Amino acid sequence: MTLRSWRWFLLAAPLFAALAVDAKPRYREVDISSLGDVLPFAINDSGLIAMQKFVAGQVVSFLYDSGTGQVVRNFPVDDGVTALSDNGNAAGRSRTSGSWFVGQDGVRVGIPTLQQALGVNDAGVIAGFGGGFFVRAVVYSTANGTSTPLSLGGAQSAAFAINSSGQVAGWSRLPDNVTSHAFRWSDGALQDLGTLGGDGQSIGRAIDEDGRVVGGATTSSGEEHAFIYDRRGMHDLGTLPGCTWSQATGINDKGAIVGTSKFCTSFADEHVFLYRNGRLFDLNELAPAADGAVYSTATGINGAGAIIGFATSGFTHRAFLLVRDLADETDD
């Protein structure tokens, strides 16, 4: 490269960097209406989606491959699948026989000590809660059948997510049994993640492979904002313009985060956001729904950036699946 070329490169590099940061991610919606009125609970890095729907008063659950557009596993009637790992382990709850786990071998194992499974990893360790009316966060190992209760000292808690190394995110009442804080459980130690400066509440909803936790927490002004908790502590992700409330519900290993921002133009107004490269985007602006529905709730995001959740139109709702556009070459 000539001296002149080097000078041009050095002058242009900051511009290229600015354009990369400013670039909006491109998404498109995949039509999954043929599946019926489904509830998407989880999506893994292979593109499998854990789904439920009601048919003639019964719960019907299955795994849907978003890559091929095929249902690849059906579960027994009334077994509601709620958790899915990257290698295809699944967990959920039956309306008649309690919680269950199904591994890659297809064998169904009942878990009587677990009231609800909310997360599962490749090793078959499940995060959820048990305990009846006063629920208590539980980490259950299918390998040895042991249950580990988690609490920050209060009477109620719940574990929402678990990563491959067994780190868990959730929430727990403090000893006053009034205040609830987000927690991270790692290597046998339970950590109170605190709030965003407020005296109120926080909740941990998802965790990535690096142990970063996302959720919602009270700010010093009393609002609830989405947060990410990393090695440097808890950080406020803010809200969409005009909104006063937000909560993060999913994170992938590239640091892309999804959640909901609400109380915007009206009390009932809710929009799904995507946080990427330090910016908050409204999914409804990135990929407006063809039917005019509003993406209002996100339930997950996978490593490829595919997002699942619910869209609303008036008093009705439907599931949605958004995938990265093939033309989207921006980095996460």
Solvent accessible surface area in square Angstrom, and as a share of the most:
residue,aa,sasa,rsa
1,M,151,0.67
2,T,90,0.52
3,L,121,0.60
4,R,205,0.75
5,S,44,0.29
6,W,123,0.43
7,R,147,0.54
8,W,152,0.53
9,F,90,0.38
10,L,113,0.56
11,L,147,0.73
12,A,13,0.10
13,A,35,0.27
14,P,88,0.55
15,L,105,0.52
16,F,102,0.43
17,A,57,0.44
18,A,56,0.44
19,L,103,0.51
20,A,60,0.46
21,V,82,0.47
22,D,87,0.45
23,A,35,0.27
24,K,117,0.50
25,P,3,0.02
26,R,134,0.49
27,Y,14,0.05
28,R,111,0.41
29,E,55,0.25
30,V,37,0.21
31,D,117,0.60
32,I,11,0.05
33,S,83,0.54
34,S,112,0.72
35,L,22,0.11
36,G,41,0.40
37,D,98,0.51
38,V,2,0.01
39,L,40,0.20
40,P,2,0.01
41,F,76,0.32
42,A,19,0.15
43,I,18,0.09
44,N,5,0.02
45,D,73,0.38
46,S,78,0.50
47,G,9,0.08
48,L,30,0.15
49,I,0,0.00
50,A,0,0.00
51,M,1,0.00
52,Q,16,0.07
53,K,47,0.20
54,F,130,0.54
55,V,71,0.41
56,A,102,0.79
57,G,55,0.53
58,Q,84,0.37
59,V,8,0.04
60,V,40,0.23
61,S,0,0.00
62,F,8,0.03
63,L,4,0.02
64,Y,16,0.06
65,D,27,0.14
66,S,30,0.20
67,G,70,0.67
68,T,90,0.52
69,G,36,0.35
70,Q,110,0.49
71,V,62,0.36
72,V,79,0.46
73,R,63,0.23
74,N,110,0.56
75,F,17,0.07
76,P,76,0.48
77,V,84,0.48
78,D,20,0.11
79,D,4,0.02
80,G,6,0.06
81,V,0,0.00
82,T,19,0.11
83,A,1,0.01
84,L,19,0.09
85,S,5,0.03
86,D,69,0.36
87,N,49,0.25
88,G,9,0.09
89,N,7,0.04
90,A,0,0.00
91,A,0,0.00
92,G,0,0.00
93,R,93,0.34
94,S,3,0.02
95,R,134,0.49
96,T,118,0.69
97,S,74,0.48
98,G,19,0.19
99,S,1,0.01
100,W,0,0.00
101,F,20,0.08
102,V,9,0.05
103,G,7,0.06
104,Q,125,0.56
105,D,112,0.58
106,G,45,0.43
107,V,86,0.50
108,R,92,0.34
109,V,65,0.37
110,G,41,0.39
111,I,1,0.01
112,P,126,0.79
113,T,82,0.47
114,L,4,0.02
115,Q,59,0.26
116,Q,32,0.14
117,A,0,0.00
118,L,49,0.24
119,G,9,0.09
120,V,8,0.05
121,N,7,0.03
122,D,63,0.33
123,A,68,0.53
124,G,2,0.02
125,V,31,0.18
126,I,0,0.00
127,A,0,0.00
128,G,0,0.00
129,F,38,0.16
130,G,2,0.02
131,G,63,0.60
132,G,41,0.39
133,F,170,0.71
134,F,120,0.50
135,V,25,0.14
136,R,82,0.30
137,A,0,0.00
138,V,13,0.08
139,V,10,0.06
140,Y,23,0.09
141,S,19,0.12
142,T,37,0.21
143,A,92,0.71
144,N,105,0.54
145,G,44,0.43
146,T,73,0.42
147,S,49,0.31
148,T,51,0.30
149,P,86,0.54
150,L,7,0.03
151,S,35,0.22
152,L,32,0.16
153,G,51,0.49
154,G,5,0.05
155,A,36,0.28
156,Q,40,0.18
157,S,0,0.00
158,A,5,0.04
159,A,0,0.00
160,F,50,0.21
161,A,17,0.13
162,I,18,0.09
163,N,5,0.03
164,S,62,0.40
165,S,87,0.56
166,G,19,0.18
167,Q,35,0.15
168,V,0,0.00
169,A,0,0.00
170,G,0,0.00
171,W,43,0.15
172,S,0,0.00
173,R,67,0.24
174,L,33,0.16
175,P,101,0.63
176,D,81,0.42
177,N,78,0.40
178,V,103,0.59
179,T,21,0.12
180,S,12,0.08
181,H,26,0.11
182,A,0,0.00
183,F,0,0.00
184,R,39,0.14
185,W,43,0.15
186,S,28,0.18
187,D,149,0.77
188,G,60,0.58
189,A,65,0.50
190,L,52,0.26
191,Q,69,0.31
192,D,64,0.33
193,L,9,0.04
194,G,20,0.19
195,T,29,0.17
196,L,31,0.15
197,G,57,0.55
198,G,13,0.13
199,D,147,0.76
200,G,19,0.18
201,Q,75,0.33
202,S,4,0.02
203,I,37,0.19
204,G,0,0.00
205,R,74,0.27
206,A,12,0.09
207,I,16,0.08
208,D,4,0.02
209,E,79,0.35
210,D,83,0.43
211,G,1,0.01
212,R,54,0.20
213,V,0,0.00
214,V,0,0.00
215,G,0,0.00
216,G,0,0.00
217,A,0,0.00
218,T,20,0.11
219,T,11,0.07
220,S,99,0.64
221,S,91,0.59
222,G,56,0.54
223,E,65,0.29
224,E,43,0.19
225,H,27,0.12
226,A,0,0.00
227,F,0,0.00
228,I,20,0.10
229,Y,30,0.11
230,D,24,0.12
231,R,210,0.77
232,R,189,0.69
233,G,17,0.17
234,M,35,0.15
235,H,51,0.23
236,D,72,0.37
237,L,16,0.08
238,G,22,0.21
239,T,33,0.19
240,L,6,0.03
241,P,126,0.79
242,G,66,0.64
243,C,15,0.09
244,T,62,0.36
245,W,50,0.17
246,S,0,0.00
247,Q,22,0.10
248,A,0,0.00
249,T,23,0.13
250,G,5,0.05
251,I,15,0.08
252,N,7,0.03
253,D,71,0.37
254,K,120,0.51
255,G,17,0.16
256,A,1,0.01
257,I,0,0.00
258,V,0,0.00
259,G,0,0.00
260,T,12,0.07
261,S,0,0.00
262,K,44,0.19
263,F,64,0.27
264,C,26,0.15
265,T,129,0.75
266,S,60,0.39
267,F,169,0.70
268,A,85,0.66
269,D,28,0.14
270,E,55,0.25
271,H,41,0.18
272,V,0,0.00
273,F,0,0.00
274,L,1,0.00
275,Y,49,0.19
276,R,4,0.02
277,N,64,0.33
278,G,55,0.53
279,R,75,0.27
280,L,41,0.20
281,F,13,0.05
282,D,18,0.09
283,L,0,0.00
284,N,23,0.12
285,E,129,0.58
286,L,28,0.14
287,A,9,0.07
288,P,99,0.62
289,A,12,0.10
290,A,116,0.90
291,D,91,0.47
292,G,59,0.57
293,A,8,0.06
294,V,50,0.29
295,Y,0,0.00
296,S,6,0.04
297,T,47,0.27
298,A,1,0.01
299,T,42,0.24
300,G,9,0.08
301,I,13,0.07
302,N,7,0.04
303,G,17,0.16
304,A,66,0.51
305,G,1,0.01
306,A,8,0.06
307,I,0,0.00
308,I,1,0.00
309,G,0,0.00
310,F,37,0.16
311,A,0,0.00
312,T,49,0.29
313,S,61,0.39
314,G,76,0.73
315,F,218,0.91
316,T,91,0.53
317,H,91,0.41
318,R,69,0.25
319,A,10,0.08
320,F,0,0.00
321,L,1,0.00
322,L,0,0.00
323,V,27,0.15
324,R,46,0.17
325,D,44,0.23
326,L,166,0.83
327,A,53,0.41
328,D,15,0.08
329,E,154,0.69
330,T,34,0.20
331,D,116,0.60
332,D,42,0.22
